[in-house]
């Protein structure tokens, strides 16, 4: 584990995204709100927040840090047959929050899969990536849009 004991806390923020590609039957069930397990996107958002908070338990050598804010938003795109997940994490800490944001979108995506696999197992989770981060020694980062 990297020694961060001599670093000063600074405001850190990160945003990550994941794309979940949905077979037509799954997309239709989400649009119609007809899933036996409940409101898939809202449950995935809560799961993503929980995942972000538990990142140090899941990722070896990841520091335990206090998170000041975590939000996860899941949105359907009917024309692309996808769910886009974004997770934003903020904290005043001695190390970055990128892993928490990436874990948040990953857990949210896995939750969508879990809640919809009974309809069609052909769901794919794609393009988990860091969109942006700020704070810390390395400063600002913004992903290039490679749509």
C-alpha positions as CSV (number, residue, x, y, z in Angstrom):
1,X,0.0,0.0,0.0
2,X,1.4,3.4,-0.9
3,X,2.3,5.6,2.1
4,X,0.1,8.7,2.0
5,X,0.8,9.7,5.6
6,X,2.7,12.9,4.8
7,X,0.2,14.2,2.2
8,X,-2.2,17.1,2.9
9,X,-5.9,16.6,2.4
10,X,-7.3,18.3,-0.7
11,X,-10.7,18.3,-2.4
12,X,-10.8,15.3,-4.8
13,X,-13.6,14.6,-7.3
14,X,-14.0,11.9,-9.9
15,X,-16.7,10.8,-12.3
16,X,-16.8,7.4,-14.1
17,X,-19.3,5.8,-16.5
18,X,-20.3,2.4,-17.6
19,X,-22.5,1.4,-20.5
20,X,-24.8,-1.6,-20.3
21,X,-26.0,-2.9,-23.7
22,X,-29.5,-4.3,-23.4
23,X,-31.3,-6.9,-25.6
24,X,-34.7,-5.7,-26.9
25,X,-36.7,-7.7,-24.4
26,X,-34.8,-6.3,-21.4
27,X,-35.0,-2.7,-22.7
28,X,-38.7,-3.1,-23.2
29,X,-39.2,-4.4,-19.7
30,X,-37.3,-1.4,-18.3
31,X,-39.2,1.1,-20.3
32,X,-42.5,-0.4,-19.3
33,X,-41.4,-0.8,-15.6
34,X,-42.2,-4.5,-15.7
35,X,-39.5,-6.3,-13.8
36,X,-40.5,-8.8,-11.1
37,X,-37.5,-7.7,-9.0
38,X,-38.6,-4.1,-8.8
39,X,-37.4,-0.7,-10.2
40,X,-34.1,-1.9,-11.7
41,X,-32.5,1.5,-12.4
42,X,-33.2,2.9,-8.9
43,X,-32.0,-0.3,-7.2
44,X,-28.8,-0.1,-9.3
45,X,-28.2,3.5,-8.3
46,X,-28.4,2.5,-4.6
47,X,-26.2,-0.5,-5.2
48,X,-23.6,1.7,-7.0
49,X,-23.5,4.1,-4.0
50,X,-23.0,1.1,-1.6
51,X,-20.3,-0.2,-3.9
52,X,-18.4,3.1,-4.0
53,X,-18.5,3.2,-0.2
54,X,-17.1,-0.4,0.1
55,X,-14.3,0.0,-2.5
56,X,-11.4,-0.7,0.0
57,X,-13.0,-4.0,0.9
58,X,-13.2,-5.0,-2.8
59,X,-10.0,-3.6,-4.3
60,X,-6.7,-4.8,-2.7
61,X,-4.4,-2.1,-1.4
62,X,-7.0,0.6,-1.9
63,X,-7.0,3.1,1.0
64,X,-10.0,3.5,3.2
65,X,-11.1,7.1,2.8
66,X,-14.0,9.3,3.9
67,X,-16.4,10.1,1.1
68,X,-18.3,13.4,1.3
69,X,-20.6,12.8,-1.6
70,X,-21.5,9.9,-3.9
71,X,-24.2,10.0,-6.6
72,X,-25.1,7.4,-9.2
73,X,-27.4,8.1,-12.1
74,X,-28.7,5.4,-14.5
75,X,-30.4,6.5,-17.7
76,X,-31.9,4.5,-20.5
77,X,-31.2,5.3,-24.1
78,X,-33.9,3.5,-26.1
79,X,-32.4,4.4,-29.5
80,X,-29.1,2.8,-28.6
81,X,-30.6,0.0,-26.4
82,X,-28.3,0.9,-23.5
83,X,-28.3,2.0,-19.9
84,X,-25.6,4.7,-19.2
85,X,-24.4,4.8,-15.6
86,X,-22.5,7.7,-14.1
87,X,-21.0,7.9,-10.7
88,X,-19.6,11.1,-9.1
89,X,-17.6,10.9,-5.9
90,X,-16.2,13.8,-3.8
91,X,-14.0,13.9,-0.7
92,X,-11.4,16.0,1.0
93,X,-8.7,13.4,1.4
94,X,-5.0,12.6,0.9
95,X,-5.6,10.2,-2.0
96,X,-7.9,10.2,-5.0
97,X,-11.5,8.9,-5.4
98,X,-11.2,7.5,-8.9
99,X,-11.5,3.9,-7.7
100,X,-14.6,4.6,-5.7
101,X,-16.3,6.2,-8.8
102,X,-15.2,3.2,-11.0
103,X,-16.4,0.7,-8.4
104,X,-19.7,2.5,-8.2
105,X,-20.5,2.2,-11.9
106,X,-19.3,-1.4,-11.9
107,X,-21.6,-2.5,-9.1
108,X,-24.5,-0.6,-10.6
109,X,-23.9,-2.3,-13.9
110,X,-23.7,-5.7,-12.3
111,X,-27.0,-5.0,-10.4
112,X,-28.7,-4.3,-13.7
113,X,-27.4,-7.6,-15.1
114,X,-28.5,-9.5,-12.0
115,X,-32.0,-8.0,-11.9
116,X,-32.6,-8.6,-15.7
117,X,-30.7,-11.9,-16.4
118,X,-34.0,-13.8,-16.0
119,X,-35.3,-12.0,-19.1
120,X,-32.2,-12.4,-21.2
121,X,-28.6,-13.3,-20.3
122,X,-27.3,-11.5,-23.4
123,X,-26.8,-8.2,-21.5
124,X,-23.2,-6.9,-21.9
125,X,-21.3,-4.4,-19.7
126,X,-19.1,-2.2,-21.7
127,X,-16.7,0.8,-21.5
128,X,-16.2,1.2,-17.8
129,X,-14.0,4.3,-17.7
130,X,-12.9,7.4,-15.8
131,X,-14.5,10.5,-17.3
132,X,-12.8,13.1,-15.2
133,X,-11.0,13.7,-12.0
134,X,-9.7,16.7,-10.1
135,X,-7.5,17.4,-7.1
136,X,-4.3,15.9,-5.9
137,X,-0.7,16.1,-7.2
138,X,-1.7,14.9,-10.7
139,X,-4.3,17.6,-11.1
140,X,-7.0,17.6,-13.7
141,X,-7.9,14.7,-16.1
142,X,-10.6,14.6,-18.7
143,X,-11.3,11.6,-21.0
144,X,-11.3,12.1,-24.7
145,X,-14.7,11.4,-26.2
146,X,-14.3,8.3,-28.2
147,X,-17.9,7.6,-29.0
